[in-house]
Amino acid sequence: GLDAVLSNSSLTLVDSLDSLVLFGRMDDFRFAVQWLSENLRFNKDVVVSTFELNIRVLGGLLSGHLLAEKKLPEYRGALLAKAEDLGSRLAEAFDTPTGLPYSRVHLTRGMQGVPDK
């Protein structure tokens, strides 16, 4: 189902990080950054959508990291570490003969975990 394609990766929370700052919801932003820093994991046995995780989760973590660096004095870079972890897991999907990424990738086994590349 859709949850598997998105890896149950707290997509709505990651997606909302920039909006929370834009709307001035700094207590909620601080809570979201802390929660993601402590709980978001990508070491899951699941095949995911390369596009959705790249554009929404990786992009959301990167923009959240930049905002947290500016807005939260106590922030120490955890969202960037999460983004680096996810990026390394997605990278194999971009190693293709055509230069276009595969549509799916397995989060722990890379392309070896995808039945029909």
N, C-alpha and C positions, 0 to 999 in steps of 0.2 A: 503494500500500500504506500500511500504518500509519506507516511511517517518513516518508512524504511528508506525511501528515495532521498529523504532529507536527513536521515540518520538520527532522528530524534535529537537534533543539535540545538535545541532552544532557539529555533529560527525566529520566532516572534520577538523574543527578548533581544536577540542580537540586532534584528531589523529595527527595533525601536530606540536604540542607543542615541542616534543623532537627533531623532525627534524629541526625545526627553530633554536634551540640551536646548534645542530650538524653542521648546515650549516653557523653558525655565524650571523644569521639574528636576532640580539638582539632587534632592534627596533620593528620588527614584532612580536617577542616573547612577548615583553613588552605590545604591543598593544593587542595581543590575550589574555594574562593573564588578562589585565584590562577589556577587553570586556566581557570575560567569567565571571569574578568576578561580573560584574554589570548586566549581562543580562541572564545568563543561569539559567533556572528554571526547576524543575522536578514535580511541582504540576499540572500535566496535566491529563485530563480524557482520558487515552489511555492505551491499552494493548500493552506491548512491549516484545521484545525478551530478555529473561533473559541473554542468552549467549552474545549477541551483546553488550548490555549495560554494562554487567559485564566486559567483556574482553576489549572492546574498549573505552567506556566512563569512567567507573570507573577506569580502569587501566591508561588511558590517563590523567585523573585528578590527580591521585596519582603521576605519574611520572612528570607531569607538576608542581605539588606542590613542589616536591623535587628539581627540577631544578630551580624553581622560588626562593626558599629559598637560593640557592647558588648564583644565578646570578642577582637577583633584590633586592637591599637594601631596596627599598620601599615596598616590598611585605609583606603582613600581614596574610597570611594563608587562603585566600578566596577559593582557589581551594580545599584545604583539607576540608573545610566546605561543599563545593558542593559535594565532594566525600562521606562524611559522610551522607549527606542528601540522595543521590542516594543509597548508600549501605543500609540504613535503609529501603528504599522503595523496594529494591530487596530481602531483607533478608527472607521475608515470602516464597518466591519461593524455598528456600533451606530447609524449614521445611517439609520434606516428609518422608513417611514410608521407602523408599528405600535408602535415603541418597543422591539420585541424584536429582538435582533441576528440578522443573517444567520448561517447555520450555518458558512459558509466564507468565507475572505478570502484574497486573494493577498498574499504578504508584500512584494512590491515594486510591484505595480500596483493594490493595493486591490481594490475591487469590479469594476474594469475587467478584472481577470484571472480572474474567476469566470464560467464558462460559463453556468450556470443559477442565478441568484441565488435 
